[in-house]
Amino acid sequence: MNFMRGFHRCEFCSLDEVVAEKDGVVKLLGSAEVWLPGESVLYAAPNLIVHYIRAHGYQPPAEYLRAVEALDVDEWAPPREYVWNNRES
Ligand SMILES: [Zn+2]
């Protein structure tokens, strides 16, 4: 969500580019947000959170992890009133 023009690099390692791969699709991280519906909140995190967890052992709050486990990616759509410039929706 909310793709930006520039890239933010990881401040904890020396990688010039951070990517994530799922099902053969590779995404460059560092220029967008990940949105996640919670029970009564909408979480927004830099998409580098994937790298922070995998590479640096970041542990999101328990509420966030429960929301990840409860999410059905195929069924969820972000609330339109909060989508500013999402080019993939
Ligand atoms: Zn890093």
PDB file of the backbone (N, CA, C, O) and the ligand in Angstrom, with CONECT records:
HET     ZN  A 101       1
ATOM      1  N   MET A   1       0.844  -1.179   0.000  1.00  0.00           N
ATOM      2  CA  MET A   1       0.000   0.000   0.000  1.00  0.00           C
ATOM      3  C   MET A   1       0.883   1.234   0.000  1.00  0.00           C
ATOM      4  O   MET A   1       2.030   1.199   0.445  1.00  0.00           O
ATOM      5  N   ASN A   2       0.325   2.325  -0.509  1.00  0.00           N
ATOM      6  CA  ASN A   2       0.987   3.628  -0.453  1.00  0.00           C
ATOM      7  C   ASN A   2       2.435   3.598  -0.950  1.00  0.00           C
ATOM      8  O   ASN A   2       3.373   3.948  -0.234  1.00  0.00           O
ATOM      9  N   PHE A   3       2.573   3.176  -2.178  1.00  0.00           N
ATOM     10  CA  PHE A   3       3.902   3.141  -2.777  1.00  0.00           C
ATOM     11  C   PHE A   3       4.460   4.557  -2.889  1.00  0.00           C
ATOM     12  O   PHE A   3       3.741   5.500  -3.218  1.00  0.00           O
ATOM     13  N   MET A   4       5.751   4.684  -2.610  1.00  0.00           N
ATOM     14  CA  MET A   4       6.424   5.973  -2.660  1.00  0.00           C
ATOM     15  C   MET A   4       7.457   5.964  -3.787  1.00  0.00           C
ATOM     16  O   MET A   4       7.791   4.905  -4.319  1.00  0.00           O
ATOM     17  N   ARG A   5       7.950   7.117  -4.139  1.00  0.00           N
ATOM     18  CA  ARG A   5       8.879   7.204  -5.266  1.00  0.00           C
ATOM     19  C   ARG A   5      10.291   6.737  -4.912  1.00  0.00           C
ATOM     20  O   ARG A   5      10.985   6.185  -5.765  1.00  0.00           O
ATOM     21  N   GLY A   6      10.716   6.944  -3.696  1.00  0.00           N
ATOM     22  CA  GLY A   6      12.070   6.574  -3.310  1.00  0.00           C
ATOM     23  C   GLY A   6      12.091   5.254  -2.551  1.00  0.00           C
ATOM     24  O   GLY A   6      11.060   4.623  -2.321  1.00  0.00           O
ATOM     25  N   PHE A   7      13.297   4.864  -2.172  1.00  0.00           N
ATOM     26  CA  PHE A   7      13.461   3.636  -1.406  1.00  0.00           C
ATOM     27  C   PHE A   7      14.150   3.939  -0.090  1.00  0.00           C
ATOM     28  O   PHE A   7      15.074   4.750  -0.018  1.00  0.00           O
ATOM     29  N   HIS A   8      13.683   3.277   0.933  1.00  0.00           N
ATOM     30  CA  HIS A   8      14.333   3.351   2.233  1.00  0.00           C
ATOM     31  C   HIS A   8      15.136   2.076   2.389  1.00  0.00           C
ATOM     32  O   HIS A   8      14.596   0.977   2.266  1.00  0.00           O
ATOM     33  N   ARG A   9      16.393   2.214   2.653  1.00  0.00           N
ATOM     34  CA  ARG A   9      17.244   1.041   2.858  1.00  0.00           C
ATOM     35  C   ARG A   9      17.215   0.641   4.329  1.00  0.00           C
ATOM     36  O   ARG A   9      16.921   1.449   5.210  1.00  0.00           O
ATOM     37  N   CYS A  10      17.526  -0.621   4.564  1.00  0.00           N
ATOM     38  CA  CYS A  10      17.596  -1.115   5.931  1.00  0.00           C
ATOM     39  C   CYS A  10      18.749  -0.408   6.645  1.00  0.00           C
ATOM     40  O   CYS A  10      19.864  -0.332   6.129  1.00  0.00           O
ATOM     41  N   GLU A  11      18.462   0.097   7.817  1.00  0.00           N
ATOM     42  CA  GLU A  11      19.488   0.801   8.584  1.00  0.00           C
ATOM     43  C   GLU A  11      20.312  -0.140   9.458  1.00  0.00           C
ATOM     44  O   GLU A  11      21.243   0.290  10.138  1.00  0.00           O
ATOM     45  N   PHE A  12      19.962  -1.430   9.436  1.00  0.00           N
ATOM     46  CA  PHE A  12      20.656  -2.391  10.294  1.00  0.00           C
ATOM     47  C   PHE A  12      21.655  -3.267   9.556  1.00  0.00           C
ATOM     48  O   PHE A  12      22.418  -3.994  10.192  1.00  0.00           O
ATOM     49  N   CYS A  13      21.667  -3.216   8.240  1.00  0.00           N
ATOM     50  CA  CYS A  13      22.631  -4.015   7.481  1.00  0.00           C
ATOM     51  C   CYS A  13      23.053  -3.237   6.236  1.00  0.00           C
ATOM     52  O   CYS A  13      22.556  -2.140   5.979  1.00  0.00           O
ATOM     53  N   SER A  14      23.952  -3.803   5.487  1.00  0.00           N
ATOM     54  CA  SER A  14      24.540  -3.063   4.376  1.00  0.00           C
ATOM     55  C   SER A  14      23.933  -3.414   3.021  1.00  0.00           C
ATOM     56  O   SER A  14      24.497  -3.064   1.984  1.00  0.00           O
ATOM     57  N   LEU A  15      22.794  -4.098   3.018  1.00  0.00           N
ATOM     58  CA  LEU A  15      22.182  -4.460   1.743  1.00  0.00           C
ATOM     59  C   LEU A  15      21.716  -3.215   0.999  1.00  0.00           C
ATOM     60  O   LEU A  15      21.076  -2.334   1.574  1.00  0.00           O
ATOM     61  N   ASP A  16      22.049  -3.156  -0.300  1.00  0.00           N
ATOM     62  CA  ASP A  16      21.563  -2.036  -1.111  1.00  0.00           C
ATOM     63  C   ASP A  16      20.101  -2.216  -1.481  1.00  0.00           C
ATOM     64  O   ASP A  16      19.346  -1.249  -1.575  1.00  0.00           O
ATOM     65  N   GLU A  17      19.711  -3.476  -1.692  1.00  0.00           N
ATOM     66  CA  GLU A  17      18.321  -3.770  -2.035  1.00  0.00           C
ATOM     67  C   GLU A  17      17.835  -4.931  -1.180  1.00  0.00           C
ATOM     68  O   GLU A  17      18.541  -5.922  -0.991  1.00  0.00           O
ATOM     69  N   VAL A  18      16.622  -4.794  -0.670  1.00  0.00           N
ATOM     70  CA  VAL A  18      16.018  -5.855   0.119  1.00  0.00           C
ATOM     71  C   VAL A  18      14.792  -6.340  -0.643  1.00  0.00           C
ATOM     72  O   VAL A  18      13.927  -5.546  -1.013  1.00  0.00           O
ATOM     73  N   VAL A  19      14.725  -7.629  -0.871  1.00  0.00           N
ATOM     74  CA  VAL A  19      13.608  -8.196  -1.611  1.00  0.00           C
ATOM     75  C   VAL A  19      12.930  -9.278  -0.785  1.00  0.00           C
ATOM     76  O   VAL A  19      13.519  -9.848   0.134  1.00  0.00           O
ATOM     77  N   ALA A  20      11.694  -9.542  -1.131  1.00  0.00           N
ATOM     78  CA  ALA A  20      10.943 -10.652  -0.551  1.00  0.00           C
ATOM     79  C   ALA A  20      10.367 -11.440  -1.714  1.00  0.00           C
ATOM     80  O   ALA A  20       9.942 -10.865  -2.716  1.00  0.00           O
ATOM     81  N   GLU A  21      10.357 -12.768  -1.575  1.00  0.00           N
ATOM     82  CA  GLU A  21       9.848 -13.641  -2.628  1.00  0.00           C
ATOM     83  C   GLU A  21       8.740 -14.514  -2.081  1.00  0.00           C
ATOM     84  O   GLU A  21       8.856 -15.076  -0.992  1.00  0.00           O
ATOM     85  N   LYS A  22       7.671 -14.625  -2.841  1.00  0.00           N
ATOM     86  CA  LYS A  22       6.586 -15.544  -2.474  1.00  0.00           C
ATOM     87  C   LYS A  22       6.020 -16.112  -3.764  1.00  0.00           C
ATOM     88  O   LYS A  22       5.634 -15.372  -4.669  1.00  0.00           O
ATOM     89  N   ASP A  23       5.975 -17.430  -3.834  1.00  0.00           N
ATOM     90  CA  ASP A  23       5.425 -18.119  -5.004  1.00  0.00           C
ATOM     91  C   ASP A  23       6.087 -17.667  -6.301  1.00  0.00           C
ATOM     92  O   ASP A  23       5.424 -17.548  -7.331  1.00  0.00           O
ATOM     93  N   GLY A  24       7.387 -17.415  -6.250  1.00  0.00           N
ATOM     94  CA  GLY A  24       8.128 -17.035  -7.445  1.00  0.00           C
ATOM     95  C   GLY A  24       8.048 -15.566  -7.803  1.00  0.00           C
ATOM     96  O   GLY A  24       8.689 -15.126  -8.758  1.00  0.00           O
ATOM     97  N   VAL A  25       7.271 -14.797  -7.051  1.00  0.00           N
ATOM     98  CA  VAL A  25       7.155 -13.358  -7.314  1.00  0.00           C
ATOM     99  C   VAL A  25       8.081 -12.636  -6.351  1.00  0.00           C
ATOM    100  O   VAL A  25       7.985 -12.805  -5.136  1.00  0.00           O
ATOM    101  N   VAL A  26       8.983 -11.827  -6.905  1.00  0.00           N
ATOM    102  CA  VAL A  26       9.949 -11.099  -6.098  1.00  0.00           C
ATOM    103  C   VAL A  26       9.525  -9.633  -6.022  1.00  0.00           C
ATOM    104  O   VAL A  26       9.227  -9.009  -7.041  1.00  0.00           O
ATOM    105  N   LYS A  27       9.502  -9.097  -4.816  1.00  0.00           N
ATOM    106  CA  LYS A  27       9.140  -7.685  -4.600  1.00  0.00           C
ATOM    107  C   LYS A  27      10.307  -6.977  -3.928  1.00  0.00           C
ATOM    108  O   LYS A  27      10.914  -7.491  -2.989  1.00  0.00           O
ATOM    109  N   LEU A  28      10.601  -5.802  -4.428  1.00  0.00           N
ATOM    110  CA  LEU A  28      11.610  -4.946  -3.819  1.00  0.00           C
ATOM    111  C   LEU A  28      10.958  -4.225  -2.640  1.00  0.00           C
ATOM    112  O   LEU A  28       9.913  -3.594  -2.801  1.00  0.00           O
ATOM    113  N   LEU A  29      11.552  -4.314  -1.486  1.00  0.00           N
ATOM    114  CA  LEU A  29      10.991  -3.710  -0.279  1.00  0.00           C
ATOM    115  C   LEU A  29      11.647  -2.358   0.006  1.00  0.00           C
ATOM    116  O   LEU A  29      12.761  -2.080  -0.440  1.00  0.00           O
ATOM    117  N   GLY A  30      10.939  -1.544   0.747  1.00  0.00           N
ATOM    118  CA  GLY A  30      11.502  -0.279   1.180  1.00  0.00           C
ATOM    119  C   GLY A  30      10.824   0.942   0.602  1.00  0.00           C
ATOM    120  O   GLY A  30      11.300   2.062   0.790  1.00  0.00           O
ATOM    121  N   SER A  31       9.703   0.741  -0.110  1.00  0.00           N
ATOM    122  CA  SER A  31       9.056   1.914  -0.693  1.00  0.00           C
ATOM    123  C   SER A  31       7.532   1.847  -0.561  1.00  0.00           C
ATOM    124  O   SER A  31       6.815   2.510  -1.311  1.00  0.00           O
ATOM    125  N   ALA A  32       7.046   1.064   0.369  1.00  0.00           N
ATOM    126  CA  ALA A  32       5.600   0.963   0.527  1.00  0.00           C
ATOM    127  C   ALA A  32       5.279   0.490   1.943  1.00  0.00           C
ATOM    128  O   ALA A  32       6.170   0.205   2.744  1.00  0.00           O
ATOM    129  N   GLU A  33       4.007   0.417   2.219  1.00  0.00           N
ATOM    130  CA  GLU A  33       3.540  -0.025   3.524  1.00  0.00           C
ATOM    131  C   GLU A  33       2.814  -1.365   3.406  1.00  0.00           C
ATOM    132  O   GLU A  33       2.322  -1.729   2.338  1.00  0.00           O
ATOM    133  N   VAL A  34       2.760  -2.076   4.505  1.00  0.00           N
ATOM    134  CA  VAL A  34       1.932  -3.273   4.641  1.00  0.00           C
ATOM    135  C   VAL A  34       0.798  -2.895   5.587  1.00  0.00           C
ATOM    136  O   VAL A  34       1.033  -2.413   6.695  1.00  0.00           O
ATOM    137  N   TRP A  35      -0.420  -3.117   5.142  1.00  0.00           N
ATOM    138  CA  TRP A  35      -1.582  -2.858   5.994  1.00  0.00           C
ATOM    139  C   TRP A  35      -2.171  -4.176   6.448  1.00  0.00           C
ATOM    140  O   TRP A  35      -2.205  -5.164   5.714  1.00  0.00           O
ATOM    141  N   LEU A  36      -2.632  -4.152   7.681  1.00  0.00           N
ATOM    142  CA  LEU A  36      -3.124  -5.385   8.280  1.00  0.00           C
ATOM    143  C   LEU A  36      -4.305  -5.056   9.189  1.00  0.00           C
ATOM    144  O   LEU A  36      -4.168  -4.249  10.108  1.00  0.00           O
ATOM    145  N   PRO A  37      -5.459  -5.668   8.945  1.00  0.00           N
ATOM    146  CA  PRO A  37      -6.611  -5.373   9.807  1.00  0.00           C
ATOM    147  C   PRO A  37      -6.491  -6.101  11.138  1.00  0.00           C
ATOM    148  O   PRO A  37      -6.273  -7.312  11.180  1.00  0.00           O
ATOM    149  N   GLY A  38      -6.635  -5.349  12.222  1.00  0.00           N
ATOM    150  CA  GLY A  38      -6.705  -5.935  13.547  1.00  0.00           C
ATOM    151  C   GLY A  38      -8.150  -5.995  13.989  1.00  0.00           C
ATOM    152  O   GLY A  38      -9.055  -5.740  13.195  1.00  0.00           O
ATOM    153  N   GLU A  39      -8.375  -6.331  15.253  1.00  0.00           N
ATOM    154  CA  GLU A  39      -9.752  -6.443  15.726  1.00  0.00           C
ATOM    155  C   GLU A  39     -10.469  -5.100  15.706  1.00  0.00           C
ATOM    156  O   GLU A  39     -11.641  -5.031  15.336  1.00  0.00           O
ATOM    157  N   SER A  40      -9.777  -4.031  16.102  1.00  0.00           N
ATOM    158  CA  SER A  40     -10.415  -2.712  16.102  1.00  0.00           C
ATOM    159  C   SER A  40      -9.475  -1.641  15.561  1.00  0.00           C
ATOM    160  O   SER A  40      -9.730  -0.449  15.729  1.00  0.00           O
ATOM    161  N   VAL A  41      -8.397  -2.057  14.917  1.00  0.00           N
ATOM    162  CA  VAL A  41      -7.427  -1.110  14.370  1.00  0.00           C
ATOM    163  C   VAL A  41      -6.969  -1.591  12.993  1.00  0.00           C
ATOM    164  O   VAL A  41      -7.151  -2.748  12.614  1.00  0.00           O
ATOM    165  N   LEU A  42      -6.373  -0.661  12.272  1.00  0.00           N
ATOM    166  CA  LEU A  42      -5.729  -1.003  11.012  1.00  0.00           C
ATOM    167  C   LEU A  42      -4.243  -0.738  11.210  1.00  0.00           C
ATOM    168  O   LEU A  42      -3.824   0.407  11.380  1.00  0.00           O
ATOM    169  N   TYR A  43      -3.453  -1.804  11.188  1.00  0.00           N
ATOM    170  CA  TYR A  43      -2.015  -1.662  11.367  1.00  0.00           C
ATOM    171  C   TYR A  43      -1.391  -1.231  10.039  1.00  0.00           C
ATOM    172  O   TYR A  43      -1.786  -1.713   8.978  1.00  0.00           O
ATOM    173  N   ALA A  44      -0.428  -0.331  10.103  1.00  0.00           N
ATOM    174  CA  ALA A  44       0.352   0.065   8.935  1.00  0.00           C
ATOM    175  C   ALA A  44       1.822   0.001   9.342  1.00  0.00           C
ATOM    176  O   ALA A  44       2.223   0.573  10.355  1.00  0.00           O
ATOM    177  N   ALA A  45       2.607  -0.694   8.550  1.00  0.00           N
ATOM    178  CA  ALA A  45       4.036  -0.826   8.828  1.00  0.00           C
ATOM    179  C   ALA A  45       4.794  -0.683   7.520  1.00  0.00           C
ATOM    180  O   ALA A  45       4.249  -0.981   6.457  1.00  0.00           O
ATOM    181  N   PRO A  46       6.042  -0.230   7.578  1.00  0.00           N
ATOM    182  CA  PRO A  46       6.843  -0.236   6.357  1.00  0.00           C
ATOM    183  C   PRO A  46       6.982  -1.679   5.871  1.00  0.00           C
ATOM    184  O   PRO A  46       7.108  -2.600   6.678  1.00  0.00           O
ATOM    185  N   ASN A  47       6.959  -1.873   4.546  1.00  0.00           N
ATOM    186  CA  ASN A  47       7.039  -3.269   4.082  1.00  0.00           C
ATOM    187  C   ASN A  47       8.393  -3.898   4.379  1.00  0.00           C
ATOM    188  O   ASN A  47       8.552  -5.107   4.209  1.00  0.00           O
ATOM    189  N   LEU A  48       9.349  -3.132   4.808  1.00  0.00           N
ATOM    190  CA  LEU A  48      10.610  -3.690   5.290  1.00  0.00           C
ATOM    191  C   LEU A  48      10.418  -4.515   6.562  1.00  0.00           C
ATOM    192  O   LEU A  48      11.351  -5.181   7.012  1.00  0.00           O
ATOM    193  N   ILE A  49       9.221  -4.479   7.145  1.00  0.00           N
ATOM    194  CA  ILE A  49       8.978  -5.278   8.344  1.00  0.00           C
ATOM    195  C   ILE A  49       9.254  -6.749   8.063  1.00  0.00           C
ATOM    196  O   ILE A  49       9.685  -7.480   8.954  1.00  0.00           O
ATOM    197  N   VAL A  50       9.011  -7.186   6.840  1.00  0.00           N
ATOM    198  CA  VAL A  50       9.299  -8.581   6.471  1.00  0.00           C
ATOM    199  C   VAL A  50      10.788  -8.872   6.655  1.00  0.00           C
ATOM    200  O   VAL A  50      11.165  -9.906   7.205  1.00  0.00           O
ATOM    201  N   HIS A  51      11.613  -7.966   6.198  1.00  0.00           N
ATOM    202  CA  HIS A  51      13.068  -8.113   6.336  1.00  0.00           C
ATOM    203  C   HIS A  51      13.491  -7.982   7.801  1.00  0.00           C
ATOM    204  O   HIS A  51      14.339  -8.739   8.273  1.00  0.00           O
ATOM    205  N   TYR A  52      12.912  -7.040   8.506  1.00  0.00           N
ATOM    206  CA  TYR A  52      13.276  -6.854   9.916  1.00  0.00           C
ATOM    207  C   TYR A  52      13.010  -8.129  10.718  1.00  0.00           C
ATOM    208  O   TYR A  52      13.787  -8.483  11.605  1.00  0.00           O
ATOM    209  N   ILE A  53      11.915  -8.813  10.404  1.00  0.00           N
ATOM    210  CA  ILE A  53      11.584 -10.058  11.111  1.00  0.00           C
ATOM    211  C   ILE A  53      12.548 -11.171  10.718  1.00  0.00           C
ATOM    212  O   ILE A  53      13.133 -11.832  11.576  1.00  0.00           O
ATOM    213  N   ARG A  54      12.707 -11.369   9.407  1.00  0.00           N
ATOM    214  CA  ARG A  54      13.511 -12.499   8.927  1.00  0.00           C
ATOM    215  C   ARG A  54      15.005 -12.321   9.168  1.00  0.00           C
ATOM    216  O   ARG A  54      15.681 -13.261   9.586  1.00  0.00           O
ATOM    217  N   ALA A  55      15.519 -11.143   8.912  1.00  0.00           N
ATOM    218  CA  ALA A  55      16.972 -10.941   8.956  1.00  0.00           C
ATOM    219  C   ALA A  55      17.469 -10.461  10.313  1.00  0.00           C
ATOM    220  O   ALA A  55      18.604 -10.741  10.699  1.00  0.00           O
ATOM    221  N   HIS A  56      16.624  -9.741  11.030  1.00  0.00           N
ATOM    222  CA  HIS A  56      17.101  -9.104  12.258  1.00  0.00           C
ATOM    223  C   HIS A  56      16.354  -9.549  13.507  1.00  0.00           C
ATOM    224  O   HIS A  56      16.600  -9.041  14.601  1.00  0.00           O
ATOM    225  N   GLY A  57      15.433 -10.507  13.338  1.00  0.00           N
ATOM    226  CA  GLY A  57      14.763 -11.073  14.496  1.00  0.00           C
ATOM    227  C   GLY A  57      13.768 -10.154  15.174  1.00  0.00           C
ATOM    228  O   GLY A  57      13.427 -10.352  16.340  1.00  0.00           O
ATOM    229  N   TYR A  58      13.301  -9.147  14.448  1.00  0.00           N
ATOM    230  CA  TYR A  58      12.296  -8.260  15.044  1.00  0.00           C
ATOM    231  C   TYR A  58      11.062  -9.068  15.414  1.00  0.00           C
ATOM    232  O   TYR A  58      10.600  -9.896  14.630  1.00  0.00           O
ATOM    233  N   GLN A  59      10.532  -8.832  16.594  1.00  0.00           N
ATOM    234  CA  GLN A  59       9.351  -9.527  17.083  1.00  0.00           C
ATOM    235  C   GLN A  59       8.209  -8.519  17.195  1.00  0.00           C
ATOM    236  O   GLN A  59       8.172  -7.741  18.148  1.00  0.00           O
ATOM    237  N   PRO A  60       7.277  -8.518  16.240  1.00  0.00           N
ATOM    238  CA  PRO A  60       6.136  -7.607  16.367  1.00  0.00           C
ATOM    239  C   PRO A  60       5.317  -7.938  17.611  1.00  0.00           C
ATOM    240  O   PRO A  60       5.425  -9.034  18.159  1.00  0.00           O
ATOM    241  N   PRO A  61       4.502  -6.992  18.049  1.00  0.00           N
ATOM    242  CA  PRO A  61       3.641  -7.248  19.210  1.00  0.00           C
ATOM    243  C   PRO A  61       2.723  -8.449  18.959  1.00  0.00           C
ATOM    244  O   PRO A  61       2.387  -8.757  17.816  1.00  0.00           O
ATOM    245  N   ALA A  62       2.327  -9.113  20.033  1.00  0.00           N
ATOM    246  CA  ALA A  62       1.474 -10.300  19.939  1.00  0.00           C
ATOM    247  C   ALA A  62       0.175 -10.009  19.194  1.00  0.00           C
ATOM    248  O   ALA A  62      -0.299 -10.850  18.430  1.00  0.00           O
ATOM    249  N   GLU A  63      -0.402  -8.831  19.407  1.00  0.00           N
ATOM    250  CA  GLU A  63      -1.657  -8.477  18.718  1.00  0.00           C
ATOM    251  C   GLU A  63      -1.453  -8.456  17.207  1.00  0.00           C
ATOM    252  O   GLU A  63      -2.325  -8.872  16.444  1.00  0.00           O
ATOM    253  N   TYR A  64      -0.301  -7.971  16.792  1.00  0.00           N
ATOM    254  CA  TYR A  64       0.015  -7.898  15.363  1.00  0.00           C
ATOM    255  C   TYR A  64       0.139  -9.307  14.784  1.00  0.00           C
ATOM    256  O   TYR A  64      -0.382  -9.591  13.705  1.00  0.00           O
ATOM    257  N   LEU A  65       0.824 -10.173  15.502  1.00  0.00           N
ATOM    258  CA  LEU A  65       1.003 -11.545  15.022  1.00  0.00           C
ATOM    259  C   LEU A  65      -0.327 -12.292  14.954  1.00  0.00           C
ATOM    260  O   LEU A  65      -0.554 -13.079  14.034  1.00  0.00           O
ATOM    261  N   ARG A  66      -1.212 -12.045  15.934  1.00  0.00           N
ATOM    262  CA  ARG A  66      -2.548 -12.668  15.873  1.00  0.00           C
ATOM    263  C   ARG A  66      -3.309 -12.178  14.643  1.00  0.00           C
ATOM    264  O   ARG A  66      -4.013 -12.950  13.992  1.00  0.00           O
ATOM    265  N   ALA A  67      -3.163 -10.900  14.331  1.00  0.00           N
ATOM    266  CA  ALA A  67      -3.837 -10.349  13.145  1.00  0.00           C
ATOM    267  C   ALA A  67      -3.281 -10.977  11.867  1.00  0.00           C
ATOM    268  O   ALA A  67      -4.038 -11.246  10.934  1.00  0.00           O
ATOM    269  N   VAL A  68      -1.971 -11.212  11.814  1.00  0.00           N
ATOM    270  CA  VAL A  68      -1.371 -11.873  10.644  1.00  0.00           C
ATOM    271  C   VAL A  68      -1.957 -13.268  10.489  1.00  0.00           C
ATOM    272  O   VAL A  68      -2.330 -13.670   9.387  1.00  0.00           O
ATOM    273  N   GLU A  69      -2.040 -14.008  11.594  1.00  0.00           N
ATOM    274  CA  GLU A  69      -2.545 -15.383  11.521  1.00  0.00           C
ATOM    275  C   GLU A  69      -4.024 -15.427  11.145  1.00  0.00           C
ATOM    276  O   GLU A  69      -4.479 -16.386  10.522  1.00  0.00           O
ATOM    277  N   ALA A  70      -4.765 -14.405  11.517  1.00  0.00           N
ATOM    278  CA  ALA A  70      -6.204 -14.399  11.252  1.00  0.00           C
ATOM    279  C   ALA A  70      -6.538 -13.895   9.848  1.00  0.00           C
ATOM    280  O   ALA A  70      -7.665 -14.069   9.385  1.00  0.00           O
ATOM    281  N   LEU A  71      -5.592 -13.285   9.179  1.00  0.00           N
ATOM    282  CA  LEU A  71      -5.879 -12.637   7.893  1.00  0.00           C
ATOM    283  C   LEU A  71      -6.077 -13.655   6.770  1.00  0.00           C
ATOM    284  O   LEU A  71      -5.285 -14.583   6.604  1.00  0.00           O
ATOM    285  N   ASP A  72      -7.129 -13.464   6.021  1.00  0.00           N
ATOM    286  CA  ASP A  72      -7.340 -14.204   4.772  1.00  0.00           C
ATOM    287  C   ASP A  72      -7.014 -13.220   3.646  1.00  0.00           C
ATOM    288  O   ASP A  72      -7.835 -12.376   3.290  1.00  0.00           O
ATOM    289  N   VAL A  73      -5.826 -13.339   3.102  1.00  0.00           N
ATOM    290  CA  VAL A  73      -5.336 -12.377   2.111  1.00  0.00           C
ATOM    291  C   VAL A  73      -6.261 -12.304   0.902  1.00  0.00           C
ATOM    292  O   VAL A  73      -6.438 -11.235   0.317  1.00  0.00           O
ATOM    293  N   ASP A  74      -6.846 -13.427   0.528  1.00  0.00           N
ATOM    294  CA  ASP A  74      -7.705 -13.439  -0.661  1.00  0.00           C
ATOM    295  C   ASP A  74      -9.038 -12.743  -0.423  1.00  0.00           C
ATOM    296  O   ASP A  74      -9.693 -12.313  -1.373  1.00  0.00           O
ATOM    297  N   GLU A  75      -9.442 -12.631   0.830  1.00  0.00           N
ATOM    298  CA  GLU A  75     -10.739 -12.033   1.141  1.00  0.00           C
ATOM    299  C   GLU A  75     -10.651 -10.573   1.562  1.00  0.00           C
ATOM    300  O   GLU A  75     -11.622  -9.832   1.406  1.00  0.00           O
ATOM    301  N   TRP A  76      -9.520 -10.147   2.088  1.00  0.00           N
ATOM    302  CA  TRP A  76      -9.430  -8.805   2.664  1.00  0.00           C
ATOM    303  C   TRP A  76      -9.112  -7.754   1.610  1.00  0.00           C
ATOM    304  O   TRP A  76      -8.271  -7.961   0.736  1.00  0.00           O
ATOM    305  N   ALA A  77      -9.795  -6.629   1.712  1.00  0.00           N
ATOM    306  CA  ALA A  77      -9.496  -5.469   0.868  1.00  0.00           C
ATOM    307  C   ALA A  77      -9.350  -4.273   1.791  1.00  0.00           C
ATOM    308  O   ALA A  77     -10.138  -4.122   2.726  1.00  0.00           O
ATOM    309  N   PRO A  78      -8.362  -3.417   1.554  1.00  0.00           N
ATOM    310  CA  PRO A  78      -8.178  -2.265   2.440  1.00  0.00           C
ATOM    311  C   PRO A  78      -9.348  -1.297   2.320  1.00  0.00           C
ATOM    312  O   PRO A  78      -9.944  -1.170   1.250  1.00  0.00           O
ATOM    313  N   PRO A  79      -9.677  -0.615   3.413  1.00  0.00           N
ATOM    314  CA  PRO A  79     -10.766   0.360   3.369  1.00  0.00           C
ATOM    315  C   PRO A  79     -10.444   1.460   2.359  1.00  0.00           C
ATOM    316  O   PRO A  79      -9.384   2.083   2.437  1.00  0.00           O
ATOM    317  N   ARG A  80     -11.326   1.695   1.441  1.00  0.00           N
ATOM    318  CA  ARG A  80     -11.071   2.641   0.351  1.00  0.00           C
ATOM    319  C   ARG A  80     -10.765   4.048   0.872  1.00  0.00           C
ATOM    320  O   ARG A  80      -9.978   4.774   0.264  1.00  0.00           O
ATOM    321  N   GLU A  81     -11.377   4.438   1.989  1.00  0.00           N
ATOM    322  CA  GLU A  81     -11.168   5.806   2.486  1.00  0.00           C
ATOM    323  C   GLU A  81      -9.737   6.048   2.963  1.00  0.00           C
ATOM    324  O   GLU A  81      -9.333   7.194   3.158  1.00  0.00           O
ATOM    325  N   TYR A  82      -8.978   4.982   3.150  1.00  0.00           N
ATOM    326  CA  TYR A  82      -7.595   5.140   3.605  1.00  0.00           C
ATOM    327  C   TYR A  82      -6.581   4.928   2.489  1.00  0.00           C
ATOM    328  O   TYR A  82      -5.382   5.095   2.713  1.00  0.00           O
ATOM    329  N   VAL A  83      -7.026   4.572   1.312  1.00  0.00           N
ATOM    330  CA  VAL A  83      -6.115   4.319   0.202  1.00  0.00           C
ATOM    331  C   VAL A  83      -5.841   5.643  -0.498  1.00  0.00           C
ATOM    332  O   VAL A  83      -6.747   6.260  -1.057  1.00  0.00           O
ATOM    333  N   TRP A  84      -4.585   6.073  -0.461  1.00  0.00           N
ATOM    334  CA  TRP A  84      -4.223   7.358  -1.056  1.00  0.00           C
ATOM    335  C   TRP A  84      -3.751   7.192  -2.496  1.00  0.00           C
ATOM    336  O   TRP A  84      -4.323   7.776  -3.416  1.00  0.00           O
ATOM    337  N   ASN A  85      -2.728   6.409  -2.681  1.00  0.00           N
ATOM    338  CA  ASN A  85      -2.125   6.322  -4.004  1.00  0.00           C
ATOM    339  C   ASN A  85      -1.736   4.894  -4.352  1.00  0.00           C
ATOM    340  O   ASN A  85      -0.725   4.658  -5.013  1.00  0.00           O
ATOM    341  N   ASN A  86      -2.528   3.969  -3.913  1.00  0.00           N
ATOM    342  CA  ASN A  86      -2.201   2.567  -4.171  1.00  0.00           C
ATOM    343  C   ASN A  86      -2.467   2.248  -5.636  1.00  0.00           C
ATOM    344  O   ASN A  86      -3.612   2.260  -6.089  1.00  0.00           O
ATOM    345  N   ARG A  87      -1.411   1.967  -6.360  1.00  0.00           N
ATOM    346  CA  ARG A  87      -1.540   1.721  -7.794  1.00  0.00           C
ATOM    347  C   ARG A  87      -1.902   0.278  -8.105  1.00  0.00           C
ATOM    348  O   ARG A  87      -2.205  -0.052  -9.252  1.00  0.00           O
ATOM    349  N   GLU A  88      -1.873  -0.589  -7.090  1.00  0.00           N
ATOM    350  CA  GLU A  88      -2.188  -1.987  -7.343  1.00  0.00           C
ATOM    351  C   GLU A  88      -3.644  -2.309  -7.032  1.00  0.00           C
ATOM    352  O   GLU A  88      -4.063  -3.450  -7.227  1.00  0.00           O
ATOM    353  N   SER A  89      -4.417  -1.365  -6.565  1.00  0.00           N
ATOM    354  CA  SER A  89      -5.819  -1.665  -6.256  1.00  0.00           C
ATOM    355  C   SER A  89      -6.715  -1.199  -7.378  1.00  0.00           C
ATOM    356  O   SER A  89      -7.933  -1.362  -7.305  1.00  0.00           O
TER     357      SER A  89
HETATM  358 ZN    ZN A 101      18.705  -5.384   7.262  1.00  0.00          ZN2+
END
